[in-house]
Amino acid sequence: MKTAETIQELFTAIEDDLLDQVVRMTEEFPAPPSILNRILELTNDPTTQVEQVAEVLATEPAVAAKVLKQSNSAFYGRSRRISSIHDAVVMLGFHTIRSLVVATAAHSLYFRCQEASELRHKMWEHSLATAIACRLLAQTLKNVNPEVAYIAGLLHDAGKLVLLERWPEHFIRVVERQKDDSIASLKLELEQFGFTHALVGAVLIDRWLFPQPLVAAVALHHEVDHLHELPGMVHYANRYVSSLGYNLHTYSRDSWQSISEEPLIQRDHFETVLSEQKALFESA
């Protein structure tokens, strides 16, 4: 799949006034913390030094504390305790540090206000579960960097958060009406808003200057089911965690197993990692 061309074609195919409406809506959504943009710039630059990343992290004590706490978790399988941000960057690498900062920023956006707190909690839990499933899937398939897959899973439903904040009553109405499959949910979104959360999320992630493969994963995670492509991995992970009840609606077990004959994620391991990650964020 030629990702950049696919995304450009997707945006070009949308009527200008509709695309303008979506763009304006995402511009009204809170920008991510400035540290996120800086970390993305640094970790995408091959000339960046460890000290530069550590210095930026040190300017945000809350983010630094979260990075240290997560870097010492079993999720990253470290055998010795990491006690400094510099050591965390050295031991975990730029990709992992980037995913930790993205997760911290995403968590702050989900819980920046108390409106519809229960719904926000379920949306966050689904996004975190999908991120973990994507990471485990990437480790098995070895075709995508696990931390890139983690970020794709974490951000795939960002458009739902925008819809919730822009039109809370309408979005909640869609959630209450949706059936037990994604197609019905997407149709309800089209009827209510004129576009889907996938498009809104893709525009948002594109505006935040994330790489085009991540924009594609957000835009196409309900359309592509080929596991050798990042959108397809998110598609599989989304169905997998939904079949376990980690979503606003559920998929049947057959619906995600049909993507692959063999289960690609060990459930016990997934549940253990998810439980640990949820606890890390809840105690922050």
Protein Blocks (a to p, Z undefined) as FASTA:
>chain_A
ZZklmmmmmmmmpcfklmmmmmmmmmmpccddfklmmmmmmmmpmkbcfklmmmmmmmmm
mlmmmmmmmmmpmklopabdcfbfklmmmmnommlmmmmmmmmmmmmmmmmpfghklmmm
mmmmmmmmmmmmmmmmmmmnopacfklmmmmmmmmmmmmmmmmmmmmmlmmmmmmmpccb
fklmmmmmmmmnopafklmmmmmmmmnopafklmmmmmmmmmbccfkbmklmmmmmmmmm
mmnopafbdcdfklmmmmpmbdcbdfklmmmmmmmmmmmmmmZZ
